[in-house]
Amino acid sequence: MSALTDTFGITTPIVLAPMAGVAGGRLAHAVSSAGGLGMIGTSGSFSPDWIREQAAIAGEGATPLRGAHAERGTHSVAPQGTAFGIGLMAWVPQLPAQIEAILALGVEDRPALVSVSFGDVAGPIRTLREAGLAVACQVGNAADVAAATAAGADVIVARGGEGGGHGRNEMATGEILALALDETDAPVLAAGGIADAADVSRVMTAGAAGAWCGTAFLTCREGENTPEARAAIGRAQATRYSRVHDVAQDLAWPREFGGRAVTTPFLEQWADREDEMTDAARAEHAAGKERGDTDYTPLYAGVGVDRLSAPTDAASVVTALTPRG
Ligand SMILES: Cc1cc2nc3c(=O)[nH]c(=O)nc-3n(C[C@H](O)[C@H](O)[C@H](O)COP(=O)(O)O)c2cc1C
């Protein structure tokens, strides 16, 4: 069907984007069981033990890949492991320990794909590839494409500013997809605002090997987010790109990677003036988060949020995203 399905032995060209706090082993397993490629999301606060546990859940009962092989142009990919993935963030200080935990996994729990995004990706991509793992990298501008390609990334994820969660907001999904297809021979997936089968068909017609979807899975019961968060996401109609939640929580995200989240009064108040945020505002955010108020809990989501229904399950979402015919 595509370089993605052939390479990873999956039946539909849909990847569950790694989403820290939402995509754990259970959701990844459910997506892979439904024919896609489920990925576990991590951030700096996820320990090597957590990674081991969640990899075991994601890989449970799955048949290890036998080195399937696919090519696009001069680039070839031959993943080993089991049909699920793990997403890492390049900028977090915990990255080396997280990579070590992945490399120590047994063959049944070994991911077929590891992604490294957001920051200096060259070293981690090389380390993972030298250990025989296939590596993906999310790119948001021309410099990202060049860096990921030079480091030998096996799968390039062209991620536009429509996407939920962190990333760049410089290019739209269609633009970065066209650029990446021009600049690399590796299979390219499209990400950002892809919310139904028509969207998936559109990016595949443009040359993508598949779609890397996050927001579409945010209301799945298998997710690690709370039922309250899922309900709020299901009701949400609008999103905004900003650094508000990171600044409010003093997170060390590099400035160029803001996040797209559900619009709330607090977010509207501080977007575009994050550097002026007061201690009182930070305290208001912390207190709101502490009491589970979804006006303050960061609800990261992309522009496709208004097309979500809540609640649902991963298999239904995979079916709804899969192009027919
Ligand atoms: C709630 C949420 C959490 C995310 N966490 C991560 C993460 O941990 N690692 C990562 O590489 N990308 C993360 N992302 C970005 C996704 O990988 C992907 O780029 C994005 O979801 C694609 O756009 P879409 O949400 O419109 O489908 C996250 C996205 C969301 C919505």
The ligand as a MOL file (V3000), in Angstrom:
LIG
                    3D

  0  0  0     0  0            999 V3000
M  V30 BEGIN CTAB
M  V30 COUNTS 31 33 0 0 0
M  V30 BEGIN ATOM
M  V30 1 C -1.4630 15.8790 23.5840 0
M  V30 2 C -0.2690 15.8410 22.6780 0
M  V30 3 C 0.9580 15.4190 23.1810 0
M  V30 4 C 2.0710 15.3330 22.3360 0
M  V30 5 N 3.2490 14.8520 22.8360 0
M  V30 6 C 4.2870 14.6140 22.0030 0
M  V30 7 C 5.4200 13.9060 22.4560 0
M  V30 8 O 5.4980 13.4860 23.6080 0
M  V30 9 N 6.4330 13.6840 21.5780 0
M  V30 10 C 6.3660 14.0910 20.2770 0
M  V30 11 O 7.3060 13.8570 19.5260 0
M  V30 12 N 5.2840 14.7610 19.8060 0
M  V30 13 C 4.2440 15.0080 20.6380 0
M  V30 14 N 3.1130 15.6180 20.1510 0
M  V30 15 C 3.0560 16.0340 18.7320 0
M  V30 16 C 2.6310 14.8590 17.8560 0
M  V30 17 O 3.7230 13.9730 17.6940 0
M  V30 18 C 2.1900 15.2970 16.4470 0
M  V30 19 O 3.1470 16.1230 15.8700 0
M  V30 20 C 0.8460 16.0040 16.3930 0
M  V30 21 O -0.0840 15.4270 17.2690 0
M  V30 22 C 0.2970 15.9890 14.9610 0
M  V30 23 O -0.7610 16.8740 14.7850 0
M  V30 24 P -2.3010 16.5360 15.1290 0
M  V30 25 O -2.3710 16.5910 16.6260 0
M  V30 26 O -3.0360 17.6520 14.4880 0
M  V30 27 O -2.6260 15.1920 14.5970 0
M  V30 28 C 1.9790 15.7230 20.9730 0
M  V30 29 C 0.7370 16.1390 20.4760 0
M  V30 30 C -0.3750 16.1950 21.3020 0
M  V30 31 C -1.7020 16.6140 20.7250 0
M  V30 END ATOM
M  V30 BEGIN BOND
M  V30 1 1 1 2
M  V30 2 1 2 3
M  V30 3 2 2 30
M  V30 4 2 3 4
M  V30 5 1 4 5
M  V30 6 1 4 28
M  V30 7 2 5 6
M  V30 8 1 6 7
M  V30 9 1 6 13
M  V30 10 2 7 8
M  V30 11 1 7 9
M  V30 12 1 9 10
M  V30 13 2 10 11
M  V30 14 1 10 12
M  V30 15 2 12 13
M  V30 16 1 13 14
M  V30 17 1 14 15
M  V30 18 1 14 28
M  V30 19 1 15 16
M  V30 20 1 16 17
M  V30 21 1 16 18
M  V30 22 1 18 19
M  V30 23 1 18 20
M  V30 24 1 20 21
M  V30 25 1 20 22
M  V30 26 1 22 23
M  V30 27 1 23 24
M  V30 28 2 24 25
M  V30 29 1 24 26
M  V30 30 1 24 27
M  V30 31 2 28 29
M  V30 32 1 29 30
M  V30 33 1 30 31
M  V30 END BOND
M  V30 END CTAB
M  END
